[in-house]
Amino acid sequence: MERIRDIMTDDIECCTLLDNVYEVAVKMKELNVGAIPIVDEDKLVGMITDRDIVIRGVAEKHPGSTKVEDIMSDNLITVTPEATSRDAAKLMAEHQIRRLPVVENGKLVGIVSLGDFAIRELTDDQAKQALTEISEQNYNGVQH
């Protein structure tokens, strides 16, 4: 069984609590990504997604100068590099999330996303099923 260490992306761009929402949005555009981890030194303290910016930022009329901590998600589900792909997929399905930060000793070391699973041939039927559930719910208009 594959370990998350083998499939995660470990070249991660982050923002800090010193950044504002505008700076995060610009970084998302430059990197063509939909989520940016927020770190304090090397410790993961939150995630901010393009959806967070729209729902908690723009829709609530917060300016681009708003601190990231005001709209980021800080109740994070994480996984260790030694977790199995099945364990990670199960967490993603249970919590309806598409990206899972990989943390070791409190430090952000990677991120695993649905795309990381999609480019591999998963032999584990349980992992395939979990990921199918996430995709089906998201495409049927269910909010997460």
C-alpha positions as CSV (number, residue, x, y, z in Angstrom):
1,M,0.0,0.0,0.0
2,E,1.3,3.4,-0.9
3,R,2.2,5.9,1.7
4,I,1.3,9.6,1.5
5,R,5.0,10.4,1.5
6,D,5.2,8.8,-2.0
7,I,2.3,10.7,-3.6
8,M,2.2,14.1,-1.9
9,T,3.4,17.3,-3.3
10,D,6.3,18.6,-1.2
11,D,7.1,21.8,-3.1
12,I,4.5,24.0,-1.4
13,E,4.0,27.7,-1.6
14,C,2.6,29.2,1.6
15,C,1.5,32.5,3.0
16,T,1.9,33.7,6.6
17,L,-0.4,35.4,9.1
18,L,1.3,38.7,8.0
19,D,-0.2,38.4,4.5
20,N,-3.6,39.8,3.6
21,V,-6.4,38.3,1.5
22,Y,-5.3,40.3,-1.6
23,E,-1.7,38.9,-1.4
24,V,-3.1,35.4,-1.0
25,A,-5.4,35.8,-4.0
26,V,-2.5,37.1,-6.2
27,K,-0.3,34.1,-5.2
28,M,-3.2,31.8,-6.1
29,K,-3.5,33.4,-9.5
30,E,0.3,33.3,-10.1
31,L,0.5,29.6,-9.1
32,N,-2.8,28.6,-10.6
33,V,-3.9,26.9,-7.4
34,G,-7.1,27.0,-5.3
35,A,-5.7,26.7,-1.9
36,I,-2.7,28.1,0.1
37,P,-1.5,26.8,3.4
38,I,-1.0,29.5,6.1
39,V,2.1,29.0,8.3
40,D,3.5,30.7,11.3
41,E,7.2,30.0,11.0
42,D,7.0,26.4,9.8
43,K,3.9,25.4,11.7
44,L,0.7,25.0,9.8
45,V,-2.0,27.3,11.3
46,G,-4.6,27.4,8.6
47,M,-5.6,27.0,5.0
48,I,-7.3,29.5,2.7
49,T,-9.1,28.5,-0.4
50,D,-10.5,30.5,-3.3
51,R,-13.9,29.6,-1.9
52,D,-13.0,31.1,1.5
53,I,-12.1,34.3,-0.3
54,V,-15.4,34.4,-2.1
55,I,-17.7,33.3,0.8
56,R,-16.0,34.7,3.9
57,G,-14.3,37.7,2.1
58,V,-16.0,39.2,-0.9
59,A,-19.6,38.1,0.0
60,E,-19.2,39.5,3.5
61,K,-17.8,42.8,2.0
62,H,-14.3,42.4,3.5
63,P,-11.6,44.4,1.7
64,G,-8.5,42.8,0.2
65,S,-6.5,44.2,3.1
66,T,-8.3,41.9,5.5
67,K,-5.9,39.7,7.5
68,V,-5.8,36.1,6.3
69,E,-6.6,34.8,9.7
70,D,-10.0,36.5,9.6
71,I,-11.2,34.3,6.7
72,M,-8.9,31.2,6.7
73,S,-10.0,27.8,7.9
74,D,-8.1,26.9,11.1
75,N,-9.9,23.7,12.1
76,L,-7.8,21.6,9.9
77,I,-7.8,17.9,9.1
78,T,-4.3,16.7,8.5
79,V,-2.4,13.5,7.8
80,T,1.2,12.3,8.4
81,P,3.6,11.3,5.6
82,E,3.4,7.7,6.9
83,A,-0.4,7.4,6.5
84,T,-1.6,5.1,3.8
85,S,-3.4,6.3,0.7
86,R,-6.5,4.5,1.9
87,D,-6.4,6.4,5.2
88,A,-6.0,9.7,3.5
89,A,-8.8,9.0,1.0
90,K,-11.0,8.0,3.9
91,L,-10.4,11.3,5.7
92,M,-11.0,13.3,2.6
93,A,-14.3,11.5,2.0
94,E,-15.5,11.8,5.6
95,H,-14.7,15.5,5.7
96,Q,-15.6,16.3,2.1
97,I,-12.2,17.9,1.4
98,R,-10.2,17.9,-1.8
99,R,-6.8,18.9,-0.3
100,L,-5.2,17.4,2.8
101,P,-2.1,19.0,4.4
102,V,0.7,16.6,5.4
103,V,2.2,17.5,8.8
104,E,5.1,16.0,10.6
105,N,5.9,17.2,14.2
106,G,3.6,20.2,13.6
107,K,5.5,21.2,10.5
108,L,3.9,21.4,7.1
109,V,5.8,19.0,4.8
110,G,3.4,18.4,1.9
111,I,-0.1,18.4,0.6
112,V,-2.1,15.7,-1.0
113,S,-5.0,16.4,-3.3
114,L,-7.6,14.6,-5.3
115,G,-5.4,15.2,-8.3
116,D,-2.5,13.3,-6.7
117,F,-4.7,10.3,-6.4
118,A,-6.2,10.8,-9.9
119,I,-2.8,10.6,-11.7
120,R,-2.0,7.2,-10.0
121,E,-3.7,4.0,-10.6
122,L,-5.2,3.1,-7.3
123,T,-5.5,-0.5,-6.6
124,D,-7.2,-0.1,-3.4
125,D,-11.0,-0.2,-4.0
126,Q,-11.8,1.6,-0.7
127,A,-9.6,4.6,-1.7
128,K,-11.3,4.7,-5.1
129,Q,-14.7,4.6,-3.5
130,A,-13.9,7.4,-1.1
131,L,-12.6,9.7,-3.8
132,T,-15.7,8.9,-6.0
133,E,-17.9,10.0,-3.1
134,I,-16.1,13.3,-2.8
135,S,-16.4,14.0,-6.5
136,E,-20.0,12.9,-6.9
137,Q,-21.1,15.1,-4.0
138,N,-19.2,18.1,-5.2
139,Y,-20.5,17.8,-8.8
140,N,-24.1,17.4,-7.6
141,G,-24.0,20.8,-6.1
142,V,-23.5,19.9,-2.5
143,Q,-21.6,22.6,-0.7
144,H,-18.6,21.8,1.5
